[in-house]
Amino acid sequence: MNEKKDLEWIPLQSFGTIEDAEVLTSILDENEIPYDMVSDANSSGDPLGLDFQNRGADAVIVHVLAKDIERARKVLEVSAGDGNSIEIAADDYLASFGEEELLDILKAPDEWTPVDYALALRLLKEQHGKEFTEAELIQFREERIKELATPLAAGTSNLVLGFIAGVVSVVFSVMSFFTLNNAHFLYVLMICFLAACLVVISGWNWSFRRKRLPDGSKAYVYETKGRSFGRIVLVIGALALVLTTVAVLVRTV
């Protein structure tokens, strides 16, 4: 990661209350790890509001700098220990987990708390006779990063629809310059303007949207083919937006 990305704030863990979050922040304070506590789950660095999956789930999110994310997670794991000092209640949700479910916690530690992770290791050892070396746990993490970094295929129908909408907006915008006497064409231009805005947003999303990985790095959401076509859609949408804006101004100014 470069220096600019190192200084970005990224989510470490989310909580339902500030009191719960302060347990974690006290550990960060002890280890001199800078953090930022945000009591708004929608403040997730998603300026276009496109990341609906993680919005509104919790009231408080603790962020750390990207350069500190691995260190912070390691500190929390050490703080949680091996789980032996934690009493497991009979109604604890982890107590009802089977071997595969507990193994899933080890394979996706970013979805669980350090305490859950430590308890999963303990339960796998005590109830299922499964022990894992540090190398195996590191391999689980690396495989998880690789899995999350795998880009998605942009929907072909959506790409084609965006392309068509952009082209149609361009065509009608050009036509408007030859129909200046037709006052009703202004309504068509307004529709084209809105369509062009949506095409630009969609094209930008397909081309440049990235996701944050548990290790603090970023990866493109969509595969190369989708991003390439997304750039074409973005250019057409931008052209349509300029043409419709000029066409509307010519008719109204």
Buried (B, 14 or more C-beta within 10 A) or exposed (E): BEEEBEEBBBBBBBBEEEEBBBEBBEBBEEBEBEBBBBEEBEBBEEEEEEBEEBEEEBBBBBBBBBBBBBBBBEBBBEBBEEBEEEEEEEEBEBEEBEEEEBBBBBBBBBEBBBBBBBBBBBBBBEEEEBEBEEEEBEEBBEEBBEEBBEBEEBEEEBBEBBBBBBBBBBEBBEBBEEBEEEEEBEEBBEEBBEBBBBBBBBBBBBBBBEBBBBBBBBBBBBEEEBBEBBBBBBBBBBBBBEBBBBBBEEBEE
